[in-house]
Amino acid sequence: MKHINCKVCGAPLEIEQHCPINTDELNAPWTGDYEAIAYTKMTHLEHQVSVARWSSHQNEPMTEKKRAKLESLVYENVGRVISTFPLVNEN
């Protein structure tokens, strides 16, 4: 089976369609990461990769140094599966 990765952020995709990481900030894949890190379900590096992937889809201005760091994290982790931990609704 051929592995398909997002051409923007390198995240593995189930099918070659819209990348689920390309979403608004309220639904960003890293919103529940701090809790996951606290419960040792996720490492800090995995969180950084998740944020880097999400940021690579955004068109927000950033310094060259920050963009280079994010691009490096994305490049080094192409195809790596990172679990997502969305925030749980408190209703």
Sequence and secondary structure as in RCSB ss.txt:
>XXXX:A:sequence
MKHINCKVCGAPLEIEQHCPINTDELNAPWTGDYEAIAYTKMTHLEHQVSVARWSSHQNEPMTEKKRAKLESLVY
ENVGRVISTFPLVNEN
>XXXX:A:secstr
   EE TTT  EESSSS  TT   GGG TTTTHHHHHHTTSS HHHHHHHHHHHHHH      HHHHHHHHHHHH
HTTT            
